[in-house]
Amino acid sequence: MTTRPPYTITSTILARAEEIGEAIGRAEAAAMGQDLRLRRINRVRTPQVERLLSVLQGTMSRRQIQQALRLRDRKSLRERYLLPALQDGYVEMTRPDAPSAKNQRYRLTELGRRACLRSVT
């Protein structure tokens, strides 16, 4: 005995199901591409963060860090060194309530100190 569903599958329903399937496929492909991009960025950032951790001693200003790393470009220091280290929790600001303060300083966190010890041993 066959039972009939309480609805009828129409061409409109089939077209919408196809659209949904295509949208899901596009979303999955975009997410996969984003994941690969994030992995590439993290791989690129790691040497810069390690280099920053190796020169950061006590509390240092942006200018002092920039000189220690022998960098000329402030934007490069911020985007490639400081922001990734801050986001990963290796470095902290002495004045987090005023990130662009003139007297802002940076220091290693406990996680940053442990990372430095691991790279030495």
All heavy atoms as an XYZ file, in Angstrom:
973
protein
N       0.826     -1.156      0.000
C       0.000      0.000      0.000
C       0.888      1.243      0.000
O       1.753      1.414      0.825
C      -0.892     -0.049      1.240
C      -1.711      1.156      1.376
S      -2.541      1.101      2.942
C      -4.190      1.117      2.468
N       0.691      2.123     -0.917
C       1.440      3.369     -1.024
C       0.640      4.494     -0.404
O      -0.561      4.602     -0.594
C       1.724      3.730     -2.496
O       0.778      3.131     -3.331
C       3.093      3.368     -2.882
N       1.396      5.341      0.303
C       0.732      6.510      0.886
C       1.182      7.748      0.138
O       2.307      7.824     -0.342
C       1.097      6.668      2.381
O       2.510      6.788      2.491
C       0.631      5.483      3.177
N       0.338      8.664      0.023
C       0.634      9.909     -0.677
C       0.957     10.992      0.342
O       0.269     11.134      1.348
C      -0.555     10.331     -1.521
C      -0.935      9.272     -2.536
C      -1.968      9.753     -3.478
N      -1.254     10.305     -4.646
C      -1.793     11.099     -5.525
N      -3.035     11.482     -5.393
N      -1.109     11.539     -6.553
N       2.002     11.783      0.060
C       2.313     12.878      0.982
C       1.211     13.932      0.926
O       0.496     14.033     -0.065
C       3.639     13.416      0.446
C       3.728     12.947     -0.965
C       2.924     11.706     -1.056
N       1.129     14.744      1.977
C       0.064     15.741      2.029
C       0.368     16.979      1.172
O      -0.249     18.018      1.349
C      -0.006     16.112      3.513
C       1.351     15.827      4.032
C       1.861     14.673      3.237
N       1.323     16.884      0.267
C       1.672     18.008     -0.604
C       1.979     17.484     -1.993
O       2.175     16.294     -2.203
C       2.884     18.770     -0.044
C       4.060     17.869      0.228
C       4.955     17.534     -0.779
C       4.259     17.325      1.486
C       6.023     16.686     -0.535
C       5.326     16.481      1.732
C       6.205     16.165      0.723
O       7.248     15.323      0.968
N       2.049     18.370     -2.924
C       2.366     18.023     -4.295
C       3.672     18.715     -4.682
O       3.832     19.923     -4.478
C       1.249     18.497     -5.247
O       0.010     17.959     -4.794
C       1.523     18.056     -6.662
N       4.606     17.941     -5.229
C       5.881     18.512     -5.662
C       5.661     19.137     -7.031
O       5.324     18.459     -7.993
C       6.974     17.443     -5.712
C       7.202     16.871     -4.315
C       8.259     18.013     -6.274
C       8.188     15.745     -4.252
N       5.877     20.439     -7.082
C       5.679     21.169     -8.329
C       7.027     21.591     -8.901
O       8.065     21.462     -8.249
C       4.826     22.433     -8.092
O       5.553     23.302     -7.225
C       3.482     22.087     -7.469
N       7.000     22.096    -10.114
C       8.243     22.560    -10.735
C       8.810     23.753     -9.963
O      10.031     23.940     -9.890
C       8.005     22.925    -12.199
O       7.024     23.926    -12.298
N       7.968     24.546     -9.367
C       8.422     25.685     -8.568
C       9.186     25.197     -7.343
O      10.256     25.722     -7.006
C       7.228     26.552     -8.128
O       6.484     26.944     -9.277
C       7.678     27.771     -7.368
N       8.662     24.191     -6.680
C       9.328     23.620     -5.506
C      10.679     23.039     -5.903
O      11.684     23.255     -5.234
C       8.440     22.553     -4.821
C       7.225     23.217     -4.172
C       9.235     21.762     -3.794
C       6.203     22.247     -3.606
N      10.741     22.330     -7.013
C      11.995     21.750     -7.483
C      13.017     22.843     -7.825
O      14.210     22.715     -7.501
C      11.751     20.863     -8.700
C      11.044     19.539     -8.413
C      10.749     18.804     -9.710
C      11.879     18.675     -7.499
N      12.568     23.914     -8.449
C      13.467     25.014     -8.796
C      14.025     25.676     -7.536
O      15.219     25.983     -7.458
C      12.738     26.043     -9.652
N      13.172     25.874     -6.532
C      13.627     26.478     -5.269
C      14.605     25.558     -4.545
O      15.607     26.003     -3.991
C      12.434     26.785     -4.356
C      11.484     27.803     -4.888
C      12.148     29.187     -4.892
N      11.462     30.095     -5.755
C      10.609     31.019     -5.361
N      10.360     31.170     -4.100
N      10.053     31.806     -6.243
N      14.349     24.261     -4.550
C      15.267     23.306     -3.920
C      16.627     23.340     -4.616
O      17.678     23.287     -3.970
C      14.665     21.901     -3.954
N      16.630     23.465     -5.921
C      17.867     23.554     -6.686
C      18.625     24.845     -6.334
O      19.841     24.823     -6.135
C      17.560     23.512     -8.180
C      18.796     23.492     -9.049
C      18.439     23.408    -10.524
O      17.312     23.002    -10.868
O      19.309     23.775    -11.325
N      17.900     25.956     -6.219
C      18.519     27.225     -5.842
C      19.152     27.143     -4.456
O      20.261     27.633     -4.230
C      17.479     28.355     -5.851
C      17.025     28.775     -7.223
C      15.879     29.778     -7.155
O      15.612     30.345     -6.061
O      15.243     30.001     -8.195
N      18.446     26.507     -3.550
C      18.967     26.350     -2.182
C      20.237     25.508     -2.198
O      21.236     25.836     -1.554
C      17.892     25.728     -1.257
C      16.762     26.735     -1.029
C      18.513     25.291      0.073
C      15.533     26.157     -0.348
N      20.218     24.423     -2.953
C      21.403     23.566     -3.053
C      22.600     24.313     -3.627
O      23.735     24.186     -3.141
N      22.385     25.121     -4.649
C      23.467     25.908     -5.243
C      23.988     26.943     -4.253
O      25.199     27.161     -4.151
C      22.975     26.598     -6.516
C      22.774     25.644     -7.673
C      22.171     26.331     -8.889
O      21.946     27.558     -8.847
O      21.932     25.628     -9.886
N      23.090     27.583     -3.505
C      23.508     28.582     -2.518
C      24.342     27.938     -1.417
O      25.356     28.495     -0.978
C      22.286     29.279     -1.921
N      23.959     26.760     -0.983
C      24.732     26.036      0.033
C      26.121     25.704     -0.508
O      27.129     25.865      0.177
C      23.980     24.762      0.493
C      22.753     25.150      1.316
C      24.905     23.857      1.300
C      21.828     23.995      1.639
N      26.181     25.246     -1.749
C      27.468     24.933     -2.368
C      28.381     26.148     -2.455
O      29.580     26.069     -2.158
N      27.818     27.288     -2.848
C      28.617     28.518     -2.919
C      29.116     28.929     -1.540
O      30.264     29.339     -1.374
C      27.796     29.653     -3.543
C      27.672     29.558     -5.058
C      27.099     30.853     -5.646
N      25.794     31.210     -5.117
C      24.626     30.785     -5.605
N      24.598     29.989     -6.663
N      23.492     31.159     -5.059
N      28.248     28.828     -0.535
C      28.631     29.207      0.828
C      29.748     28.299      1.349
O      30.699     28.772      1.973
C      27.421     29.147      1.753
N      29.645     27.007      1.100
C      30.685     26.072      1.547
C      32.005     26.355      0.840
O      33.067     26.314      1.454
C      30.244     24.634      1.322
C      29.156     24.188      2.285
C      28.621     22.792      1.968
O      28.951     22.244      0.897
O      27.880     22.266      2.815
N      31.946     26.636     -0.457
C      33.167     26.940     -1.213
C      33.809     28.227     -0.705
O      35.029     28.309     -0.561
C      32.851     27.053     -2.701
N      32.987     29.232     -0.412
C      33.520     30.494      0.103
C      34.156     30.298      1.476
O      35.216     30.844      1.769
C      32.416     31.548      0.174
N      33.518     29.503      2.323
C      34.070     29.242      3.654
C      35.389     28.490      3.552
O      36.334     28.766      4.289
C      33.068     28.450      4.494
N      35.480     27.559      2.629
C      36.707     26.805      2.448
C      37.827     27.728      1.968
O      38.945     27.670      2.448
C      36.511     25.667      1.445
C      37.677     24.703      1.376
S      37.385     23.361      0.221
C      35.943     22.608      0.920
N      37.524     28.611      1.049
C      38.508     29.573      0.563
C      38.960     30.516      1.667
O      40.135     30.845      1.776
N      38.040     30.953      2.508
C      38.371     31.832      3.631
C      39.271     31.102      4.610
O      40.226     31.664      5.120
C      37.084     32.292      4.328
C      37.307     33.189      5.518
C      37.804     34.553      5.137
O      37.777     34.949      3.986
N      38.293     35.297      6.099
N      38.989     29.833      4.874
C      39.802     29.040      5.791
C      41.236     28.938      5.282
O      42.188     29.100      6.041
C      39.183     27.650      5.963
C      39.900     26.824      7.003
O      40.200     27.374      8.081
O      40.169     25.639      6.739
N      41.407     28.694      3.989
C      42.745     28.605      3.416
C      43.458     29.951      3.513
O      44.657     30.013      3.789
C      42.668     28.154      1.958
C      42.172     26.726      1.743
C      42.006     26.448      0.256
C      43.105     25.719      2.372
N      42.740     31.040      3.307
C      43.326     32.373      3.398
C      43.790     32.649      4.823
O      44.885     33.169      5.034
C      42.301     33.421      2.965
C      42.825     34.823      2.998
C      41.767     35.818      2.469
N      42.145     37.139      2.840
C      41.834     37.732      3.995
N      41.098     37.118      4.863
N      42.236     38.949      4.253
N      42.979     32.282      5.814
C      43.363     32.497      7.205
C      44.596     31.681      7.566
O      45.471     32.148      8.283
C      42.201     32.148      8.136
C      41.027     33.120      8.098
C      39.883     32.587      8.944
C      41.441     34.495      8.573
N      44.690     30.464      7.078
C      45.883     29.659      7.349
C      47.116     30.314      6.764
O      48.177     30.341      7.374
C      45.725     28.259      6.754
C      44.770     27.399      7.533
C      44.733     26.013      6.949
N      43.587     25.298      7.454
C      43.158     24.159      6.957
N      43.776     23.613      5.941
N      42.113     23.568      7.463
N      47.006     30.861      5.552
C      48.136     31.521      4.913
C      48.554     32.749      5.709
O      49.729     32.980      5.959
C      47.787     31.924      3.484
C      49.006     32.438      2.722
C      48.649     32.935      1.338
N      48.180     34.310      1.445
C      46.975     34.732      1.135
N      46.077     33.925      0.667
N      46.639     35.992      1.277
N      47.598     33.535      6.174
C      47.903     34.729      6.959
C      48.608     34.339      8.247
O      49.607     34.943      8.625
C      46.618     35.534      7.258
C      46.113     36.180      5.974
C      46.855     36.579      8.332
C      44.735     36.785      6.089
N      48.120     33.310      8.938
C      48.753     32.881     10.177
C      50.170     32.389      9.939
O      51.055     32.626     10.738
C      47.925     31.794     10.858
C      46.664     32.357     11.466
O      46.601     33.535     11.779
N      45.661     31.534     11.627
N      50.389     31.705      8.838
C      51.727     31.213      8.515
C      52.667     32.384      8.253
O      53.810     32.380      8.660
C      51.650     30.286      7.304
C      52.901     29.486      7.091
C      52.717     28.418      6.023
N      52.207     28.926      4.785
C      51.061     28.552      4.221
N      50.291     27.652      4.806
N      50.660     29.049      3.077
N      52.172     33.425      7.607
C      52.982     34.599      7.318
C      53.256     35.386      8.600
O      54.339     35.903      8.802
C      52.276     35.492      6.267
C      52.947     36.833      6.149
C      52.250     34.787      4.925
N      52.305     35.475      9.485
C      52.451     36.271     10.695
C      53.415     35.649     11.699
O      54.075     36.362     12.425
C      51.096     36.429     11.387
C      50.184     37.387     10.706
C      48.896     37.475     11.467
N      48.018     38.424     10.854
C      46.764     38.576     11.186
N      46.239     37.833     12.132
N      46.017     39.460     10.587
N      53.507     34.369     11.777
C      54.271     33.711     12.824
C      55.708     34.212     12.931
O      56.142     34.543     14.030
C      54.214     32.184     12.637
O      52.845     31.791     12.668
C      54.945     31.458     13.730
N      56.482     34.311     11.855
C      57.862     34.807     12.007
C      57.930     36.246     12.534
O      58.819     36.568     13.326
C      58.447     34.736     10.597
C      57.578     33.799      9.854
C      56.223     33.896     10.473
N      56.997     37.088     12.127
C      57.005     38.465     12.597
C      56.709     38.526     14.097
O      57.353     39.266     14.829
C      55.995     39.332     11.833
C      56.437     39.695     10.452
C      55.965     38.693      9.414
O      55.347     37.697      9.728
N      56.274     38.966      8.166
N      55.728     37.735     14.539
C      55.390     37.724     15.963
C      56.573     37.177     16.765
O      56.934     37.734     17.804
C      54.103     36.908     16.224
C      53.880     36.714     17.716
C      52.902     37.596     15.593
N      57.208     36.130     16.289
C      58.371     35.574     16.990
C      59.486     36.611     17.079
O      60.142     36.747     18.111
C      58.872     34.323     16.283
C      57.966     33.131     16.469
C      58.439     31.911     15.716
O      59.541     31.938     15.126
O      57.693     30.920     15.717
N      59.684     37.344     16.001
C      60.714     38.379     15.989
C      60.380     39.482     16.987
O      61.254     39.962     17.718
C      60.824     38.939     14.571
C      62.100     39.651     14.321
C      62.274     39.942     12.840
N      63.101     41.134     12.755
C      62.965     42.103     11.908
N      62.038     42.033     10.977
N      63.742     43.144     11.927
N      59.111     39.882     17.040
C      58.677     40.886     18.004
C      58.929     40.404     19.422
O      59.465     41.137     20.256
C      57.196     41.218     17.808
C      56.546     42.103     18.876
C      57.190     43.487     18.901
C      55.057     42.208     18.641
N      58.553     39.173     19.711
C      58.733     38.628     21.058
C      60.206     38.598     21.448
O      60.553     38.794     22.607
C      58.134     37.224     21.153
C      56.624     37.104     20.910
C      56.182     35.660     21.039
C      55.833     38.001     21.832
N      61.075     38.375     20.470
C      62.499     38.286     20.781
C      63.126     39.640     21.125
O      64.142     39.686     21.820
C      63.250     37.648     19.610
O      63.309     38.532     18.516
N      62.544     40.743     20.654
C      63.122     42.062     20.938
C      62.407     42.805     22.064
O      62.952     43.766     22.607
C      63.160     42.972     19.682
C      63.969     42.341     18.590
C      61.776     43.361     19.226
N      61.207     42.372     22.427
C      60.416     43.091     23.436
C      60.974     42.808     24.824
O      60.983     41.675     25.287
C      58.950     42.676     23.333
C      57.937     43.527     24.068
C      58.008     44.975     23.602
C      56.539     43.001     23.832
N      61.458     43.857     25.487
C      62.040     43.732     26.824
C      61.388     44.747     27.744
O      61.386     45.947     27.452
C      63.541     43.976     26.773
C      64.268     42.981     25.908
C      65.740     43.354     25.755
O      66.194     44.371     26.248
N      66.465     42.496     25.068
N      60.852     44.278     28.842
C      60.156     45.172     29.761
C      58.973     45.814     29.070
O      58.221     45.159     28.355
N      58.808     47.119     29.276
C      57.773     47.864     28.547
C      58.478     48.746     27.532
O      59.455     49.422     27.856
C      56.905     48.722     29.490
O      57.742     49.641     30.172
C      56.152     47.858     30.475
N      57.968     48.723     26.307
C      58.589     49.489     25.221
C      57.525     50.258     24.454
O      56.401     49.779     24.289
C      59.331     48.552     24.266
C      60.510     47.826     24.890
S      61.263     46.609     23.785
C      62.094     47.671     22.607
N      57.894     51.426     23.980
C      56.994     52.224     23.144
C      57.023     51.686     21.721
O      57.895     50.885     21.366
C      57.438     53.690     23.136
O      58.674     53.813     22.444
N      56.094     52.152     20.916
C      56.069     51.745     19.515
C      57.372     52.124     18.832
O      57.953     51.345     18.096
C      54.885     52.399     18.790
C      54.824     51.987     17.326
C      54.261     53.052     16.412
N      54.574     54.412     16.684
C      55.639     55.061     16.165
N      56.503     54.451     15.393
N      55.824     56.327     16.434
N      57.840     53.296     19.093
C      59.088     53.756     18.469
C      60.276     52.880     18.872
O      61.108     52.521     18.045
C      59.348     55.208     18.839
C      60.633     55.736     18.208
C      60.806     57.215     18.427
N      59.914     57.899     17.488
C      59.264     59.015     17.742
N      59.398     59.602     18.906
N      58.496     59.578     16.843
N      60.356     52.522     20.140
C      61.452     51.663     20.605
C      61.400     50.287     19.941
O      62.423     49.743     19.538
C      61.402     51.504     22.127
C      61.732     52.762     22.887
C      61.439     52.633     24.367
O      60.465     51.998     24.773
N      62.296     53.241     25.183
N      60.188     49.739     19.831
C      60.023     48.436     19.178
C      60.415     48.544     17.715
O      61.128     47.691     17.179
C      58.573     47.927     19.322
C      58.241     47.657     20.794
C      58.361     46.667     18.487
C      56.773     47.419     21.058
N      59.962     49.598     17.077
C      60.256     49.810     15.656
C      61.771     49.907     15.438
O      62.305     49.324     14.497
C      59.556     51.082     15.183
C      59.507     51.247     13.702
C      58.563     52.381     13.300
O      57.627     52.713     14.015
N      58.828     52.963     12.166
N      62.471     50.603     16.313
C      63.924     50.710     16.201
C      64.600     49.372     16.459
O      65.546     48.998     15.761
C      64.461     51.765     17.173
C      64.109     53.178     16.763
C      64.483     54.209     17.812
O      64.756     53.884     18.970
N      64.482     55.472     17.408
N      64.120     48.630     17.456
C      64.715     47.337     17.777
C      64.555     46.351     16.618
O      65.441     45.525     16.363
C      64.088     46.767     19.047
N      63.422     46.446     15.919
C      63.175     45.565     14.776
C      63.789     46.105     13.482
O      63.747     45.436     12.450
C      61.666     45.376     14.576
C      60.941     44.583     15.649
C      59.437     44.677     15.463
C      61.386     43.125     15.629
N      64.318     47.318     13.544
C      64.897     47.997     12.371
C      63.873     48.142     11.241
O      64.142     47.822     10.091
C      66.142     47.276     11.883
C      67.249     47.305     12.893
C      68.497     46.724     12.347
N      69.544     46.865     13.358
C      70.504     45.994     13.524
N      70.587     44.942     12.758
N      71.412     46.182     14.454
N      62.685     48.592     11.627
C      61.609     48.820     10.659
C      61.430     50.316     10.454
O      61.564     51.096     11.391
C      60.290     48.226     11.165
C      60.233     46.718     11.329
C      58.911     46.325     11.976
C      60.391     46.012     10.001
N      61.107     50.693      9.249
C      60.860     52.107      8.941
C      59.373     52.445      8.928
O      58.977     53.541      9.266
C      61.438     52.453      7.574
C      62.931     52.416      7.560
C      63.435     52.837      6.221
N      64.884     52.763      6.171
C      65.587     53.056      5.116
N      64.981     53.440      4.008
N      66.894     52.966      5.138
N      58.569     51.478      8.528
C      57.146     51.737      8.301
C      56.326     51.432      9.550
O      56.284     50.299     10.022
C      56.670     50.891      7.117
C      55.250     51.202      6.708
O      54.813     52.353      6.926
O      54.591     50.307      6.157
N      55.670     52.453     10.082
C      54.832     52.303     11.269
C      53.641     51.383     11.005
O      53.260     50.577     11.845
C      54.337     53.690     11.692
C      53.580     53.688     12.976
C      53.005     55.031     13.310
N      53.967     56.101     13.105
C      53.705     57.377     13.349
N      52.527     57.740     13.789
N      54.617     58.303     13.139
N      53.061     51.503      9.814
C      51.894     50.683      9.463
C      52.265     49.202      9.429
O      51.523     48.346      9.904
C      51.333     51.120      8.107
C      50.085     50.399      7.703
C      49.553     50.918      6.385
C      48.335     50.137      5.947
N      47.869     50.555      4.625
N      53.422     48.889      8.874
C      53.890     47.504      8.821
C      54.073     46.946     10.225
O      53.685     45.818     10.519
C      55.202     47.415      8.050
O      55.716     46.115      8.090
N      54.677     47.740     11.104
C      54.852     47.307     12.488
C      53.503     46.996     13.108
O      53.327     45.956     13.750
C      55.558     48.406     13.301
C      55.615     48.152     14.812
C      56.536     46.991     15.131
C      56.040     49.407     15.548
N      52.552     47.885     12.943
C      51.233     47.706     13.555
C      50.513     46.476     13.003
O      50.027     45.638     13.759
C      50.388     48.963     13.347
C      49.054     48.912     14.075
C      48.221     50.167     13.883
N      47.807     50.329     12.498
C      48.256     51.278     11.673
N      49.142     52.155     12.078
N      47.822     51.355     10.434
N      50.461     46.351     11.661
C      49.661     45.291     11.042
C      50.318     43.909     11.097
O      49.633     42.910     11.228
C      49.363     45.646      9.587
C      48.404     46.799      9.457
C      48.125     47.184      8.020
O      48.712     46.571      7.102
O      47.321     48.113      7.818
N      51.627     43.859     10.949
C      52.305     42.559     10.858
C      52.892     42.064     12.170
O      53.140     40.879     12.321
C      53.407     42.629      9.814
C      52.877     42.863      8.438
C      53.970     42.868      7.433
N      53.408     43.097      6.107
C      54.125     43.145      5.013
N      55.419     42.971      5.070
N      53.552     43.362      3.852
N      53.138     42.972     13.086
C      53.791     42.583     14.327
C      52.881     42.778     15.540
O      52.541     41.824     16.225
C      55.087     43.394     14.526
C      56.153     43.095     13.506
C      56.138     43.693     12.250
C      57.203     42.232     13.800
C      57.119     43.436     11.317
C      58.194     41.964     12.877
C      58.150     42.573     11.636
O      59.129     42.301     10.712
N      52.490     44.048     15.798
C      51.757     44.340     17.028
C      50.352     43.748     17.063
O      49.990     43.081     18.034
C      51.689     45.851     17.252
C      52.978     46.496     17.755
C      52.826     48.005     17.814
C      53.368     45.944     19.099
N      49.549     43.999     16.031
C      48.161     43.504     16.070
C      48.071     41.976     16.190
O      47.320     41.482     17.019
C      47.374     44.016     14.863
C      47.020     45.501     14.893
C      46.269     45.905     13.630
C      46.210     45.854     16.123
N      48.833     41.206     15.397
C      48.761     39.748     15.582
C      49.207     39.309     16.975
O      48.599     38.427     17.579
C      49.709     39.201     14.511
C      49.790     40.267     13.497
C      49.645     41.557     14.233
N      50.256     39.939     17.506
C      50.739     39.577     18.843
C      49.709     39.945     19.914
O      49.507     39.193     20.871
C      52.066     40.265     19.122
N      49.052     41.085     19.743
C      48.000     41.489     20.679
C      46.804     40.542     20.590
O      46.264     40.104     21.612
C      47.551     42.921     20.395
C      48.537     44.029     20.784
C      48.157     45.336     20.111
C      48.586     44.198     22.290
N      46.382     40.202     19.369
C      45.226     39.327     19.174
C      45.481     37.922     19.707
O      44.586     37.285     20.240
C      44.856     39.261     17.696
C      44.271     40.547     17.178
C      44.143     40.569     15.663
O      44.677     39.726     14.960
N      43.447     41.574     15.149
N      46.724     37.446     19.564
C      47.057     36.101     20.031
C      47.352     36.058     21.525
O      47.551     34.994     22.088
C      48.247     35.542     19.252
C      47.912     35.291     17.793
O      46.708     35.229     17.456
O      48.850     35.153     16.983
N      47.412     37.222     22.167
C      47.605     37.269     23.612
C      49.052     37.186     24.056
O      49.323     36.938     25.221
N      50.006     37.420     23.155
C      51.421     37.384     23.523
C      51.893     38.715     24.085
O      52.842     38.781     24.844
C      52.294     37.026     22.321
C      52.073     35.630     21.805
C      51.608     35.407     20.520
C      52.335     34.531     22.601
C      51.409     34.126     20.036
C      52.139     33.240     22.143
C      51.676     33.049     20.853
O      51.475     31.781     20.387
N      51.260     39.789     23.671
C      51.645     41.144     24.063
C      50.402     41.860     24.554
O      49.291     41.594     24.094
C      52.261     41.890     22.842
C      52.541     43.336     23.161
C      53.516     41.191     22.360
N      50.604     42.778     25.499
C      49.488     43.594     25.986
C      49.899     45.056     26.032
O      51.086     45.382     26.095
C      49.025     43.128     27.357
C      50.050     43.307     28.455
C      49.599     42.736     29.789
O      48.472     42.216     29.885
O      50.392     42.814     30.742
N      48.900     45.921     25.993
C      49.128     47.364     26.098
C      49.151     47.742     27.572
O      48.408     47.169     28.369
C      47.996     48.138     25.421
C      47.870     47.933     23.963
S      46.458     48.886     23.361
C      46.304     48.205     21.736
N      49.966     48.724     27.900
C      49.954     49.219     29.271
C      48.739     50.099     29.525
O      48.324     50.260     30.666
C      51.241     50.003     29.599
O      51.375     51.071     28.668
C      52.454     49.094     29.536
N      48.183     50.665     28.443
C      46.979     51.496     28.544
C      45.927     50.985     27.558
O      45.670     51.619     26.538
C      47.318     52.949     28.240
C      48.340     53.533     29.231
C      48.442     55.006     29.139
N      47.129     55.608     29.360
C      46.800     56.810     28.904
N      47.657     57.508     28.208
N      45.614     57.308     29.141
N      45.295     49.843     27.837
C      44.323     49.285     26.891
C      43.096     50.163     26.688
O      42.440     50.085     25.656
C      43.941     47.943     27.515
C      44.334     48.039     28.941
C      45.454     49.027     29.028
N      42.804     51.034     27.645
C      41.655     51.923     27.513
C      41.913     53.059     26.524
O      40.977     53.708     26.066
C      41.278     52.507     28.885
C      42.455     53.205     29.551
O      43.581     52.653     29.496
O      42.262     54.283     30.139
N      43.187     53.283     26.172
C      43.552     54.347     25.228
C      44.589     53.804     24.250
O      45.778     54.112     24.355
C      44.099     55.546     25.986
N      44.165     52.965     23.294
C      45.119     52.303     22.406
C      45.987     53.241     21.581
O      47.114     52.901     21.244
C      44.252     51.444     21.490
C      42.855     51.650     21.885
C      42.795     52.596     23.020
N      45.512     54.425     21.273
C      46.310     55.338     20.456
C      46.959     56.437     21.290
O      47.365     57.471     20.755
C      45.441     55.950     19.353
O      44.354     56.639     19.927
N      47.089     56.218     22.587
C      47.692     57.210     23.473
C      49.155     57.443     23.110
O      49.865     56.524     22.698
C      47.583     56.761     24.927
N      49.594     58.660     23.277
C      50.964     59.044     22.943
C      51.983     58.265     23.778
O      53.047     57.908     23.298
C      51.123     60.545     23.177
C      52.436     61.098     22.752
C      52.476     62.599     22.960
C      53.798     63.170     22.545
N      53.845     64.617     22.726
N      51.636     58.005     25.028
C      52.549     57.291     25.918
C      52.208     55.803     26.062
O      52.527     55.187     27.074
C      52.590     57.980     27.286
C      51.230     58.037     27.946
O      50.215     57.753     27.313
N      51.196     58.430     29.198
N      51.594     55.231     25.027
C      51.251     53.806     25.035
C      52.535     52.977     25.032
O      53.486     53.286     24.334
C      50.415     53.449     23.805
C      49.966     52.003     23.745
C      49.037     51.655     24.870
O      49.449     51.105     25.880
N      47.768     52.001     24.706
N      52.554     51.934     25.827
C      53.687     51.011     25.891
C      53.152     49.599     25.723
O      51.970     49.340     25.936
C      54.417     51.123     27.231
C      54.908     52.504     27.552
C      56.356     52.624     27.197
N      56.922     53.863     27.676
C      57.304     54.845     26.873
N      57.144     54.745     25.590
N      57.827     55.936     27.372
N      54.045     48.708     25.366
C      53.689     47.305     25.156
C      54.609     46.437     25.997
O      55.782     46.760     26.218
C      53.838     46.941     23.675
C      52.963     47.792     22.786
C      53.429     48.990     22.247
C      51.654     47.418     22.500
C      52.629     49.780     21.454
C      50.844     48.208     21.706
C      51.343     49.389     21.187
O      50.530     50.173     20.398
N      54.074     45.306     26.481
C      54.863     44.370     27.269
C      54.385     42.955     26.991
O      53.258     42.738     26.519
C      54.768     44.692     28.752
C      53.368     44.546     29.302
C      53.293     44.884     30.783
N      51.901     45.033     31.172
C      51.431     46.026     31.889
N      52.226     46.955     32.340
N      50.149     46.090     32.190
N      55.234     41.995     27.306
C      54.884     40.595     27.120
C      53.866     40.171     28.170
O      53.947     40.601     29.327
C      56.124     39.700     27.254
C      57.169     39.796     26.159
C      58.383     38.949     26.523
C      56.601     39.351     24.828
N      52.956     39.319     27.789
C      52.054     38.690     28.744
C      52.731     37.419     29.242
O      53.813     37.051     28.778
C      50.715     38.314     28.070
O      50.983     37.368     27.033
C      50.003     39.529     27.512
N      52.096     36.734     30.148
C      52.642     35.454     30.626
C      52.772     34.472     29.464
O      53.770     33.763     29.339
C      51.738     34.879     31.725
C      52.243     33.574     32.307
C      53.625     33.699     32.940
O      53.921     34.743     33.545
O      54.411     32.740     32.815
N      51.780     34.452     28.596
C      51.824     33.595     27.409
C      53.006     33.969     26.518
O      53.716     33.105     25.994
C      50.508     33.708     26.632
C      50.365     32.877     25.365
C      50.399     31.390     25.706
C      49.085     33.227     24.650
N      53.250     35.261     26.349
C      54.383     35.728     25.554
C      55.713     35.338     26.169
O      56.645     34.944     25.456
N      55.827     35.421     27.494
C      57.068     35.012     28.155
C      57.320     33.526     27.993
O      58.439     33.086     27.739
C      57.025     35.400     29.638
C      57.197     36.895     29.867
C      57.381     37.224     31.337
N      56.132     37.118     32.098
C      55.213     38.060     32.154
N      55.373     39.181     31.490
N      54.132     37.899     32.877
N      56.240     32.727     28.090
C      56.408     31.275     27.891
C      56.803     30.964     26.468
O      57.617     30.085     26.222
C      55.113     30.536     28.253
C      54.921     30.391     29.750
C      53.721     29.565     30.039
N      52.560     30.355     29.626
C      51.320     30.081     29.905
N      51.020     29.008     30.552
N      50.339     30.862     29.506
N      56.238     31.703     25.497
C      56.591     31.490     24.089
C      58.060     31.814     23.857
O      58.733     31.138     23.096
C      55.697     32.341     23.195
N      58.545     32.865     24.530
C      59.977     33.225     24.395
C      60.852     32.130     24.972
O      61.877     31.777     24.393
C      60.259     34.531     25.127
S      59.654     35.974     24.252
N      60.450     31.578     26.108
C      61.233     30.507     26.719
C      61.267     29.266     25.828
O      62.285     28.613     25.723
C      60.664     30.145     28.093
C      60.824     31.210     29.181
C      60.118     30.772     30.454
C      62.304     31.464     29.459
N      60.139     28.943     25.205
C      60.086     27.778     24.320
C      60.996     27.952     23.116
O      61.624     27.016     22.664
C      58.653     27.518     23.848
C      57.915     26.585     24.767
C      56.568     26.221     24.205
N      55.608     27.155     24.796
C      54.708     27.832     24.121
N      54.582     27.684     22.837
N      53.893     28.661     24.721
N      61.071     29.163     22.577
C      61.881     29.385     21.389
C      63.371     29.359     21.722
O      64.195     29.071     20.873
C      61.506     30.692     20.699
O      61.798     31.786     21.538
N      63.740     29.636     22.979
C      65.138     29.616     23.401
C      65.607     28.183     23.606
O      66.712     27.816     23.238
C      65.343     30.450     24.687
C      66.736     30.268     25.253
C      65.049     31.900     24.409
N      64.755     27.353     24.194
C      65.149     25.959     24.489
C      64.978     25.047     23.318
O      64.453     25.306     22.328
C      64.324     25.398     25.680
O      62.936     25.487     25.371
C      64.660     26.165     26.942
